[in-house]
């Protein structure tokens, strides 16, 4: 059985019989976990193993685990700083900033892989324009060139831990005030004016980026539907102009920003037709069930192969990871990150 395009969520800390049946559905290919699914590293390891055992090839298990306010698993995991802290380090010392990005990317991925999690939706490469509260300190920096450098270093750290990177939110969420969880943000800039927002994706793709998450943001000067449902953005700009060959994720189709496209099944249909490979439907089980019942998916062997490549690679156990010099060095780095970086003057 191939991995389908639909990504679903779970209610609690262990699989329920109805969820096992849902995960066996041929349209399901991946699972996203939230804080409600976590009690401890040991419990998480068991849950992920149960999910992986349902299908062959195993379902992909992902999570939003950037650091700062977007970190689903906390007790038993390292408390990661927000991306902005890495940008501040870069401003003080670019070499140190790049080293910090690489180390924190490794630490984040290594701890998740130690519990079996395949994927974290990171890094966030939106630019810090100072207007988007939902992005805010999740952005590395305001300068596209710095974001690109730091994101590549972070991606390389993740790769060293056995996890691919998923950059978000394409083509850019940093210049809009509205939060796409609650409304449809509208960015009225022309395509040419979005060059800086797109620039980090260019350098990441050149370095082997595996995944991109597309935003529920409307750019009316480019297309009349949100980017997540736009063939102009996905097949035209991302696949065509940027030559991206990895997995394209829609942002969560249950979010209010996607509602402009239509009902939940219509959202899934249009995102799939626009070029998305993975369709997350989260935090509303009736919507997930409606998509699984109503979505008709044409055979796409290339998309199925792209999804399989998201599986995490070899990892240490939770206990053995914490005996390594690399993990202990990362803990010392985290202690230092609690202090503001020293700015060099002159």
N, C-alpha and C positions, 0 to 999 in steps of 0.2 A: 504494500500500500504506500503510495506517495504521500508527502506532506501537503495538506491543503492550504489555502490562503487565509483561513480565518484564525484569528488569535482570540482566545477566550480567557476568562478569569475564573477564580474559585471562591467559594464562600468562606472557608475556614482553614484550619491548620492541618487537616487531613482530608483525603478524598472521600466524597460521599458516593454511594452507589449510582445515583443519577448522573453525577459528574463523570464517573468512569464510563458510563454509556455515552455521554456527550463527547468525551475525548476520543472515543473510538469512531466518531463520525468521520467519514472520508474528507469532508471539507475543512476539518480542523487540522492545523499543522503546528500550532504553538500555543503556549500558555503564558500569561503575564501574572506575576505575583505582586501582592500589595502587603502593607504592614499587617493587615488582618490575617494573613497567611503565615505569620512568623511568630514563634515563641522563643526559639533557641537555635543555634547552629545545628545541633543534633536532630531536632525536629525538622528543620528545613532540609537537611540531608536526606532524611527518610521520605519526606514529601516529594522531593525532586526525583528520588529513585523510583517511587511509586508511579509518578507521571511518566518517566522514561520507560518503565516496564510495560506500559499499556500497548505500545505500538512498535513496529519495526519498519522503517527507521524510526528512532525515538523522536517524540515531539520535542520541539525547541522550547526551553524554559527561559523566559526573560524577566527583567525587572528594571524599574527606573531607580538607579542607584548612583547618582552623580556626585553626591556629597552636599554639604550645606543643608538647606531645607528639603532637598529632594534626595532622601536616603531612606529606603523602605525598611531596612533591617538595621537596628541600632545596638541593642544589648547583645554583647558577644561579638560585635563587629567593630572595627576601628571607626571612630567618628571622623569623617572626612570633611575638610574645609570646602567651602564653595569655590567655584572656579575663579572668582574674582581675586581670591587670596593668591592664586598662582600668578595672575596678571600683575599684582602688586609686587611680587617677588621679581618678576621680569623687569619691571620699571626700575627697581633698585639695582639689579644685576641680571642682564639677559641670560647669561650662561647658567646662573643659579635658578632662574625661572624655568628654563627648559629642563634642567635636571629635576626640579620639583615636579613639573608636569609628568615627566616620564615615570618618576617614582610613585606618584599618587595614582597614575593610571595602572601601574603594575599592582599596587596594593589593593585597589578597588577590585580589579579583576581576579587577582589571586585568591582573595577571601571568598568571593562568590564561586569561583571554580572549585574551591576546596569543599563546597557544599553541593557541587554538581550543577549549579546554575550555568547555563550556556552563554547568556547574553545580557549585557546592561546597555540601556539606551543612552549612550554617552560616546563622545563629548557633545555638549551643547556649544554650537559655534555661532550663535546669534551675536551680533555686535551690540555693545553697550551704548545705546544712544541716550540713556538716562530718562526714557519715557515709559518703558514697559515694566510694570510692577511684577508681572508673572515671570519675566526673564531676570531683570535686576542683577543680583550678584551671581546668578548662574552663568553670566557671560564672562569670558576670560578678560576681555579688554574692549575698548572702543575702536582700536585700529585693526583693520582687516589683516594687515601683514602680521601683526603680533598674534592675533587669534589663530591664523594659519600655522604659524610656527609652533605655538603651544599645543594646538590640537594634534599636529603630527607627532610631537613628542609624547603626548598623552596616549595616542593610538599605538605608538611603538611599545610603550609600557604595557598596555593591555595585551598586545600581541605576544609579548614575552611571557605573559601569564597564561596564554592559551585561549584568549578571547578576542574576537573581532570587534571592531568599533562600528557604531551607528551614529552618524552626525545628524544633528537636528537644529532648528526646524526649517527645512528648505522651503523657499529660497531665503527666508529671513523673517524673524518674528520680533526683532528688537526695536523696530521703528514705529510700532503701533501701540496705542494705549490699551485697547480692549484685550481682555483675556479670552482666548478662544474656548476655554472651558465653559464660559458663560455667555458669550456673544460672538458674532462674526467680526473680527477685526478687518479693517479696510485700509490698505496701503495704496495711496493714489499716485505713487511715483511711476515714471516711465521705466521700461525695461533697462534702458541705458543707465538710469540713476541707481539701479540695484547692483551694479558691478561690484561695489565694495562688499555688499552682503554675500554675494555669490563667490567672491574670491577665495575664502577658506576652503570651499568645496573643491575648487580647482586643484589646490595643492594637496589636499587629502586624497583626492581621486588619483593624482599622479603618484601617490605613495601607497596605493593599494587599498583604499577604503572599501569596506565590504557592505556597509548599509547606510541608507539615508532615510530619515523620517521627514515626510512632507507636511507642511503646516496647513491648518484650516484658516488660511488668511486669503482674502480676496484682493487681487491686484487688477482693478478694472481697466487699467491702461494696457494690460497684457491679455487677460481673458475675463469672461463674464461669470466664471465659476471659481470657487476657492482652489488654491493650488493642489490640494489633495484629490480633487476630481478633475483636474485639468490636463488633457493630453498635450496642450501647448507647453505647459511647464514640465511635465514628466517625460513624455516621449520626445518633445521638441528640445527644450533647454537641457534637462538633466541627462537624458540618454543620448540625444543628438549632439548639442553644442559642447557639453562637458564630457561626453564619451564615457558615461558611468555604466559599468557592467554588473554592479552588485544588486543587492536586494533593496527594493523601494517599499518602505512602510508608509501607510497612511497613519496620521495621528488617530487617536481613539475616535471611532465613528459615532460613539454615543455622545460626544461633546456637542455643546450648543453651536459651536462654530461650523459644524458639518450639517446642521439642520437645514441650511439654505438650499441644499442639494435635493432634499426630499425626505421621504420616509426612510427607515433604517435599511430596508432591502435595496431601495433605490440608491442610497448613499454607497452601499457596498458594490452594487452593479457599476455605478459611474466611476468609483475609485479604481475598480478592477479594469474597466475599459480604458481608463486614462493611463494605465501602466503600473499601478501598484501591485506588488507581489504579496503583501501581508496586510490584512484588514483587521485591526484590533477592534473588538466590540466589548467594552468593559463596563462593569458596575451597574449593569441592568440586564439580568438574565433573560427576561422576555425578548429583549432586542437580539441577544445572541441566538436564542431559539428561533426567532423569526428569520434571521439570516441563514441559519443552517437549514431551515425548512424551505426557504424561498429562493435562495441564490442558485442560479444555474451557471456553472463554471466550465468554460470550454477547456479541452485538454491543452496544457501548456507545459511541455516537458522542460523547456529552458527555465521557466519560473520555478518549477519543482526542484530542479537541480540547484538553482541559486539558493532556495530555502534550506536545502540539506547542508549546504556549506556553512550555515550559521552555527552548527554544533561546536561546542567548546572542545578544546583538545586537552591532552593529559594534564593532570593536576595532582598536587599533594593532598593528603587528607587534612581535615581541619586541625587536628592535633599536631601533625608533623610540620605543617606550614609554620606554626608558631615556634618551632625550634630552629628555624633557619636564620642565618645572619641577616639576610635581606629583610625579613619581616621585622626583626628587632631594630635594624637601622631605620626602617620606615616609621617605627614607633617613636624613635628619637626625633625624626623629622616632623612628625605630627606635634610633638611637644613644642618644638621651635615655632611651628605654624600658629600656635596660640598667641605668640608675640607678634606685634606688627613688624614688617620688614624695615631694616635700617636703610633710609634713603641716603645715597651718596651725593653730596653737594659739591659744586665746583667743577 
